[in-house]
Amino acid sequence: MSGPPAVLALDVGGTTIKSAVIGSDGARQLTRTVPTPVADGPAKVVQTLRDAARSQVAAARSADIPVAAVGVVVPGIVDASRGVARYAANIGWSDVPLRDLLRDELGLPVEVGHDVRAAGLAEVELGAAADLTDAMIVVLGTGIAGVVVSGGTIVQGHAGIAGEIGHIPVGNLEIRCNCGAFGCLEMFSSARAVSRMYAERTGSTLGADEIVARLGQDDDARQVWRTATATLARGLVCAALLTDPQRVVLAGGLSAAGDTLRDPVAAAFAAGMPWRDTPELVVSELAGAAGLVGAALLARDAAGKGPA
């Protein structure tokens, strides 16, 4: 990223709200993560987001890093043209005018986008898909979603929701997803799913990163990880057969597992397409920061459009 202004990037997820002030050199400053208070209802999530944005702008001002614009990315269905968060199953909100709320709160230009498309934009502009015309970026976080790049362009689709790989029914069809359907990929291969499956087996509630750390000595962790990686590979096979990418990029918080994730998924991915060359499978170097970087790119666009 180049250009003079510093911007505030916010990435709203079902588990945490991440924020950072990103300078002209691309360095992340004043990074902060707060829990997303989903259990307290969507209004509380919106208030927490507004509080985080206001606090970060004030902190940047105190550090003599004036913020020129704000980019916020959120899950679910987003009307980016109006800056409205239309729906998100894992947060519970609907038709929230985030751009107007934050612009009024901060007095700054604000751009709102879809978290996974923003992560995909970051990968296309600066990351593991930068040299490609055809790719798929799969973001593994609290949920799972994807971005399809075809002919060098991010595919939007008719309703702007192309790439929703997390809701391909490749898992146990008796398990109901938060979206209302059954067998969805994200119920078996997301960070939240890994935690849920481990708790069902053991009664212990651990984060996905803690479960990954136990793989060497915990058979329950190994069984859960085997289910998660095998199911993810099935979803990737479906996506690859439909979109024919040169490369599949695994991003998001769960991708921090690195080769522990990539190796079993790559083996099952290849086994699912024995009749053709398997697309390259890589783990993003941006990992869980891809959404923040994408939000910063959106904020730079907002800054370029002039004052609020």
Disulfide bonds with the S-S distance in Angstrom:
none
